[in-house]
Amino acid sequence: MKKVLSIIAIAAVSATFVACGPSQAELDAAAKKTEDSIRAEQDSAKARADRDTLAAQQARQAERDTLAAREARELAAAEAEKNSGKKGEKKGEK
């Protein structure tokens, strides 16, 4: 009799553990949530990488613009100096 009660008790406890587990729908929902979370993080990482790439391109363009502006100022200064020297020569010739 004790063995029969022990077997019934073990079967009841086992059935309780099995019955308390998640259903297939719950497992599917959890898997979908995980996949969605991974996809969202990948999209976010791609957006950050795109933003960083754009920022780097803009920084390089700003540097090129600065160098071009400096070169233009230097050329303008050299031209002005050259022109002022010619004006001085013309004044001396008169």
C-alpha positions in Angstrom: 0.0 0.0 0.0 2.8 2.4 0.8 4.4 1.7 -2.5 1.2 2.5 -4.3 0.7 5.8 -2.4 4.4 6.7 -3.1 3.9 6.1 -6.8 0.7 8.1 -6.9 2.4 10.9 -5.0 5.4 10.9 -7.4 3.0 10.9 -10.4 1.0 13.8 -8.9 4.2 15.9 -8.3 5.5 15.1 -11.8 2.2 16.1 -13.3 2.2 19.3 -11.4 5.7 20.2 -12.7 4.7 19.3 -16.3 1.4 21.2 -16.0 3.1 24.3 -14.6 5.4 24.7 -17.6 4.8 27.3 -20.3 2.5 26.4 -23.2 3.8 26.2 -26.8 2.1 29.6 -27.5 4.0 31.1 -24.5 7.2 29.7 -25.8 6.6 31.0 -29.3 5.7 34.4 -27.9 8.9 34.5 -25.9 11.0 33.5 -28.9 9.3 36.2 -31.0 9.9 38.8 -28.3 13.6 37.8 -28.2 13.9 37.9 -32.0 12.2 41.3 -32.1 14.5 42.6 -29.4 17.6 41.4 -31.3 16.3 42.9 -34.6 15.6 46.2 -32.8 19.2 46.3 -31.4 20.7 45.5 -34.8 18.7 48.3 -36.4 19.8 50.6 -33.6 23.4 49.7 -34.1 23.1 50.2 -37.8 21.6 53.6 -37.3 24.4 54.6 -34.9 27.0 53.4 -37.4 25.3 55.4 -40.2 25.2 58.4 -37.9 28.9 58.0 -37.0 29.9 57.6 -40.6 27.9 60.7 -41.6 29.5 62.7 -38.7 33.0 61.6 -39.8 32.3 62.6 -43.4 31.0 66.0 -42.3 34.1 66.5 -40.1 36.4 65.6 -43.1 34.4 68.0 -45.3 34.7 70.8 -42.7 38.5 70.2 -42.5 38.7 70.4 -46.3 36.6 73.6 -46.3 38.9 75.1 -43.6 42.0 74.3 -45.6 40.5 75.7 -48.8 39.5 78.9 -47.0 43.0 79.3 -45.6 44.5 78.7 -49.0 42.2 81.3 -50.5 43.2 83.8 -47.9 46.8 83.1 -48.5 46.4 83.5 -52.2 44.5 86.7 -51.8 47.1 88.1 -49.4 49.9 87.2 -51.8 48.0 88.7 -54.7 47.3 91.9 -52.7 51.0 92.1 -51.7 52.0 91.6 -55.3 49.6 94.3 -56.5 50.7 96.7 -53.8 54.3 96.2 -55.0 53.3 97.0 -58.6 51.5 100.2 -57.4 54.6 101.3 -55.6 56.7 100.7 -58.8 54.2 102.7 -60.8 54.3 105.6 -58.3 58.1 105.6 -58.5 58.0 105.7 -62.3 55.9 108.9 -62.5 
